Amino acid sequence: MTELIDYATLKMLHDAGAVAAYRLVVTPQGTVLEARIGKETKKLATARGGLRQFQKLDTAASMLVQLGARCADLDLQLWEPKQREVP
């Protein structure tokens, strides 16, 4: 199971150069931000500790920019062409 990571910890790891790659995964429930740190993949958590699922891809991309990331993979396998927002 992939572990969750809070924003503050992810930002600290990013600033330290520990994040190897980012990936945005579009699912029917929302877009999930994943970070590869060493050999582990961690998913961004909400402030309450649950999985953070962005309703808009634009919001997820904005979060990457806030972190300082300039590049991310985008997994669109579950995206549907007319899917503008997650239902």
Phi, psi and omega in degrees: 000139179284136180277156176265154178221138180279162185300314183300318179292318179297318178298317179298315179294321177298312181298332179276356179081018184273349181270118182280325183196157174241153176215135173256126182246116180273123179235168177299337180272342181149175180268131183251136177263122178247146177232132176265118181237109187065233179264001183257150172248128180239145179253143181294135181258160172282171178299333180268001175099359177272175179289128179279120179237111181283137180281337179233139179299324179300321179293320178296319178295321177298323178296319177299318179295319177300323178291336183105004180283144178240359183209141177205149172280152180234119180259109183252018184304324183261001180283142176251138186309327181265007181280101179270319177225162178282131181297000000 
